[in-house]
Amino acid sequence: GAIMQGMTRNPLAEPSIMGVTSGSAFAVSIAFAFFPGLSAMGLVLWSFAGAGLGASTVMGIGLFSRGGLTPVKLALAGTAVTYFFTGISTAIAIRFDVAQDISFWYAGGVAGVKWPGVQLLFIAGAVGLTLAFFIARSVTVLSLGDDLAKGLGQYTSAVKLVGMLIVVILTGAAVSIAGTIAFIGLIIPHITRFLVGVDYRWIIPCSAVLGAVLLVFADIAARLVNAPFETPVGALTSLIGVPFFFYLARRERRGL
């Protein structure tokens, strides 16, 4: 979420809103329907592929539309792609009778995570976050505007390409393990910028830590609110994230 907001200069950008999460869940639904015996690593690879499909579709719609890639077009394209992938995933779930398996991924949660999944997530997280630290300074410059970044000699296209690769790695791994837990990537970067400023060399690592803290508290609340049954974590994060999204959208409208 922090990387996407910095690259696009869009305060509403995050994987679940920009089609990346839904693309990943779409690929997972295909894997459940057509490859039921797939290993954990295979599921992660399918999730990566879906995240890449969602990201490239949204970016492609924005790039090839009249006027280029603007924050508003990214948000609209992300919403449209999200609904498109969600609709197809639902159709696959009904047609191939895998609705119960797929519903877990859309609800989101960490209750059923096993150690092999944690190990895969650790590897993907280490790779993704390491790459993120390398481009953090470039994302800071890019967040000030494409023209300024180009004027300072930055290869903006290369930074955006690496940034989207990082988003695909981290989102694909997270969705394959815990499902679609929305709005953490939207809320946390804004809180982090309020605490540490606009330097992405601080925003990225602090967002990683604060995002993990929010997920832990959401998971604890999910286990307590309707014990002994666990409420989907994604439902609790949405209760926080949806009002925050409307607040940001209203603030941006006033800014225009």
Order of alpha helices (4+ residues) and beta strands (2+ residues): alpha-alpha-alpha-alpha-alpha-alpha-alpha-alpha-alpha-alpha-alpha
